[in-house]
Each structure stands twice: as C-alpha cells, then as structure tokens.
Amino acid sequence: MATSVQGVVARRKGEPVSLETILVPEPGPGEARVRVQACGVCHTDLHYREGGINDDFPFLLGHEAAGVVESVGEGAGSLAPGDFVVLNWRAVCGECRSCRRGRPWYCFSTRNAAQKMTLSDGTPLTPALGIGAFAEMTLVAAGQCTKVDSRARPEAVGLLGCGVMAGIGAALFTGEVGPGDSVAVFGCGGVGDAAIMGARLAGAHTIVAVDRDPRKLEIARELGATAVVDAASEDPVEAIRALTGGFGADVCIEAVGHPEVLKQAFYARDLAGTVVQVGVPTPEMRIELPMIDFFGRGGRLKPSWYGDCLPSRDFPVLVDLYLQGRLDLDRFVSETIPLSGVEEAFAQMGRGEVLRSVVVLGR
C-alpha cells in the first residue's frame, strides 16, 4: 500500500516549488523505502527547477540525504529496515562494460527504483537524480542506500550524497592529488570547499582558493586553503603562478561550471598538470582553446562525475573520518530549515549566503 507524505515539487520550469502530498509505493524487488531525516539544498536541485537538466516535469526535488530504511523489497541484499543510510545517485549495476572492467565508479547503467512516486492525483513524479529526498519518505533502488555509522549526524553526512562527495572526490580520485602537490580550487561554494578539504586530506602542500566573494575566501581559509585569490581584484592565473614558484599548480579544480573559469584553470596549471572540472555547466556553454596550447601544455583535462567515487567504498570511510574529528562536515551546514523553506533556500544559495541549507525532517 502506498504511503502519503509531504514533498517538495517543481511542477513547471522556472516556477517556485510547492509543498505537495505525494504517494510513495511499497518497495518492489531491489527497492527500498527510506524515511528521510535530512536533505541538503544543492545547486543541482535548482538546475532541475530551471529546466537545466531535462523537461521531465513535475520533479520531486532533493538528493543529498540521509535517513533510516523503513522497508525493503526482495533482492535488497544485506539492506534491512532500521539501517542508517546515506543516499547516493550512483547505484552501480555490476554488469555494464565499465563495471566488468573493474571501474564501477564510471558505471554506465546505474540503478533507480522501477516504480514511480506520484502526486495524489496519480501524476508520476521524476525524482531528482533518481532520489527525490525533499520528502518525508522516498523510494529508491536498494543500491542507492549506503549503510554508515548511525552515530553520525544526518544533517552533516547526508551532504556526502552529492556536493561534498563531488568536491572531495574531485581532489582525491579525479585529480589524484598527492602529498606535496600544489592545488588551486576555482569557486568556493560547497563543492569547491569540499575539494579544498579533499586536497588537505591528500597531503597537498599548497592549496589556493579562488573566488570573487571575500566571505567565501575566508571560509576557504578555515577549511584548509593556504592562500586565497580574489578574482574580482587580481588575475587568478598570474596570482597562482606567483604562489607556485612561477610554474602553476599541479592540479586545478574548476568548481563553478563556467567556460571562462575553466580557461583560467587550464592556464593556471603547471606543464603536465591536471585540470578537473566538477562545476556543472548549462547546455549552451562552450569552451574554446587554441589546439597548440592544448597540445603543448600536456597533462590531463578531466571531468569529474560524482567525484569518481564509489559510495559503498567511500561513504563509510568518510563518515568514520567525520566521527574521528578529521573531516569537519558540520562546517558545511549553514542552517537547518523545514520542507517549506526550500524556495527561500534557493534564493539564499543564489546570493552566496550559505554553503548548505539543510532540510531537517522527523527523526
């Protein structure tokens, strides 16, 4: 029997979201129903609302979430009711060509729940990133649930579900930052700051934070940046070269999703260095580079999908680091809000006033 709960829905492109009654089916084979405890407000949710992902309206928004498994269907593996989980949008299939080659973090056939959640009138909903966690309960594929230590604070560890993991992974896994490396991070929102934390975890010697907002640069310092560059008042490329012996950074991470920022990152890296793009662009954006520069500088240009993480491997480790006090996920929680506060949280996010607003639901 379907359960009736409240959820945040984007009905039409560009319109304010609304709090609606939604119906969550009983889990079928390979599915799990999760009672959501906390869910972060991410830029990707705003992209969905603005039609920047696709046109499959209405959307049930929310995807950076933690909660407790309420029930499971057959074939859910070791997942059981009562498990505390962080939700992820990369439930690897284990069968596609990437999984078979031992690269499950690139899985090309990730799994979502087969059944649809609906509005009360039966209208099917498209859950954001296959999750839809701005709701008191959601239905996901069992593989989208990663069991972690239940002592962790849901508001903090739920952020591993998208932005924080994307940033940490961009440094650790995509950029392969190592001890003694120099790193420049362009854009100091939630993802960029997480990349700074990831670079620090990896043992980077120099970590340069780049942004146009002095408030964000101050937070970046608190999270591990060894130097900051105000892109509103100085050339980031020249500033980064000056901070790295005239050479440029070993790894440059673009966490904005803008062509001009990506070009800055490209020219701010050392020869044979790496550029990682983790910022999400819009479909119409284009990047142009002289081919001789692309060839002559060598190195790598790498998009980062979800920080190239493997949730089953990485979430429990990062939650353990959090519980040990070695990964300050609490610093990302700028405020906690009810489900009714999502639209205002989008506005605050656009004004750069928060790292993350986090929706808190019943425990």
CORHU-V619971 format. One record per backbone hydrogen bond with DSSP energy under -0.5 kcal/mol. NH is the residue of the N-H (numbers start at 1). CO is the residue of the C=O. E is the energy in kcal/mol with one decimal. If there is no record, write none. Layout:
NH|CO|E / NH|CO|E
This chain:
3|24|-2.7 / 5|3|-0.5 / 5|22|-2.6 / 7|20|-2.6 / 8|134|-2.6 / 9|7|-0.6 / 9|18|-3.0 / 10|59|-2.4 / 11|9|-0.7 / 14|49|-2.8 / 15|12|-1.8 / 18|9|-2.4 / 20|7|-3.2 / 20|18|-0.6 / 22|5|-3.1 / 22|20|-0.5 / 23|118|-3.0 / 24|3|-2.8 / 24|22|-0.5 / 25|23|-0.6 / 30|74|-3.7 / 31|28|-2.0 / 32|140|-2.8 / 33|71|-2.9 / 34|32|-0.5 / 34|138|-2.7 / 35|68|-2.9 / 36|34|-0.8 / 36|136|-0.9 / 37|66|-2.5 / 38|66|-1.8 / 39|359|-2.2 / 40|64|-2.6 / 41|357|-2.6 / 42|40|-0.8 / 45|42|-0.9 / 46|42|-1.1 / 47|43|-2.4 / 48|44|-2.2 / 49|45|-2.2 / 50|46|-2.2 / 51|48|-1.7 / 52|47|-3.0 / 53|47|-0.6 / 57|55|-1.6 / 58|10|-0.6 / 59|10|-2.4 / 60|126|-2.0 / 61|8|-1.9 / 61|59|-0.7 / 63|40|-0.5 / 64|40|-0.7 / 65|63|-1.3 / 66|38|-2.0 / 67|85|-2.3 / 68|35|-2.1 / 69|83|-2.6 / 70|33|-3.1 / 71|33|-1.5 / 73|31|-2.6 / 76|73|-0.7 / 79|76|-1.6 / 82|69|-3.0 / 83|80|-1.9 / 85|67|-2.9 / 85|83|-0.5 / 86|146|-2.3 / 87|65|-2.5 / 88|144|-2.3 / 92|90|-1.1 / 100|96|-2.7 / 101|97|-0.9 / 102|99|-1.8 / 103|98|-2.4 / 106|103|-2.2 / 107|104|-2.0 / 111|91|-2.3 / 118|23|-1.7 / 119|123|-2.6 / 120|21|-1.1 / 122|119|-2.2 / 125|117|-2.8 / 126|58|-2.4 / 127|125|-0.7 / 128|60|-2.8 / 130|127|-2.4 / 131|128|-2.3 / 132|62|-0.8 / 132|128|-1.2 / 133|62|-2.3 / 134|61|-2.7 / 135|133|-1.7 / 136|6|-1.9 / 138|34|-2.2 / 140|32|-2.6 / 142|30|-2.8 / 144|141|-2.2 / 145|142|-1.8 / 146|86|-2.3 / 146|144|-0.6 / 147|145|-0.6 / 148|84|-2.1 / 152|149|-1.7 / 154|152|-0.5 / 156|153|-1.0 / 157|153|-2.4 / 158|154|-2.1 / 159|156|-1.2 / 160|157|-1.6 / 161|158|-2.0 / 162|159|-1.4 / 164|159|-1.5 / 165|159|-0.8 / 166|162|-2.8 / 167|163|-2.1 / 168|164|-2.7 / 169|165|-2.8 / 170|166|-1.7 / 171|167|-1.4 / 172|168|-2.8 / 173|169|-2.2 / 174|169|-2.3 / 175|170|-2.3 / 177|171|-2.6 / 180|203|-2.6 / 181|178|-2.1 / 183|206|-2.9 / 184|251|-2.4 / 185|208|-3.1 / 186|184|-0.5 / 186|253|-3.1 / 187|185|-0.7 / 187|210|-3.2 / 193|189|-2.7 / 194|190|-1.8 / 195|191|-2.1 / 196|192|-1.9 / 197|193|-2.1 / 198|194|-2.5 / 199|195|-2.6 / 200|196|-2.1 / 201|197|-2.5 / 202|198|-1.9 / 203|199|-0.5 / 203|200|-1.2 / 204|199|-2.5 / 205|181|-2.2 / 206|181|-1.4 / 208|183|-3.2 / 209|207|-0.5 / 209|227|-2.5 / 210|185|-2.7 / 211|229|-2.0 / 214|212|-0.6 / 217|213|-1.9 / 218|214|-1.8 / 219|215|-1.7 / 220|216|-2.3 / 221|217|-1.8 / 222|218|-1.7 / 223|219|-1.6 / 224|221|-1.2 / 225|220|-2.5 / 226|207|-2.1 / 227|207|-1.7 / 229|209|-2.8 / 231|211|-2.5 / 231|229|-1.0 / 233|230|-1.8 / 234|230|-1.5 / 236|234|-0.6 / 239|235|-2.5 / 240|236|-2.6 / 241|237|-2.1 / 242|238|-2.3 / 243|239|-1.5 / 244|240|-0.6 / 244|241|-1.1 / 245|242|-0.6 / 246|241|-3.3 / 247|244|-1.5 / 249|268|-2.3 / 250|182|-0.8 / 251|182|-1.9 / 252|274|-2.8 / 253|184|-3.1 / 254|252|-0.6 / 254|276|-3.5 / 255|186|-2.8 / 255|253|-0.7 / 262|258|-2.3 / 263|259|-2.1 / 264|260|-1.8 / 265|261|-2.4 / 266|262|-2.3 / 267|263|-2.2 / 268|264|-1.4 / 269|266|-0.7 / 270|249|-3.0 / 272|297|-2.9 / 273|270|-2.1 / 274|250|-2.5 / 275|300|-2.9 / 276|252|-3.0 / 277|302|-2.2 / 278|254|-2.8 / 278|276|-0.7 / 279|254|-2.3 / 281|279|-0.6 / 285|282|-1.8 / 293|290|-0.7 / 294|290|-2.1 / 295|291|-2.7 / 296|292|-2.9 / 297|293|-1.9 / 298|294|-0.6 / 298|295|-0.7 / 300|273|-2.0 / 302|275|-3.3 / 304|277|-2.5 / 305|303|-0.6 / 306|304|-0.8 / 308|305|-2.5 / 309|306|-1.2 / 313|310|-1.5 / 314|310|-2.9 / 315|311|-1.9 / 316|311|-0.5 / 317|313|-0.6 / 318|314|-2.5 / 319|315|-2.6 / 320|316|-2.1 / 321|317|-2.1 / 322|318|-2.1 / 323|319|-2.5 / 324|320|-1.7 / 325|322|-1.4 / 326|321|-2.6 / 327|321|-0.8 / 329|327|-2.1 / 331|328|-0.9 / 332|329|-1.6 / 333|330|-1.4 / 334|332|-1.2 / 334|356|-2.1 / 335|356|-1.2 / 337|358|-2.5 / 341|338|-2.1 / 342|339|-1.3 / 345|341|-1.9 / 346|342|-2.1 / 347|343|-1.5 / 348|344|-2.4 / 349|345|-2.5 / 350|346|-2.3 / 351|347|-1.5 / 352|349|-1.3 / 353|348|-2.4 / 356|332|-0.5 / 358|335|-2.4 / 359|39|-3.1 / 359|357|-0.5 / 360|337|-2.6 / 361|37|-2.6 / 361|359|-0.5
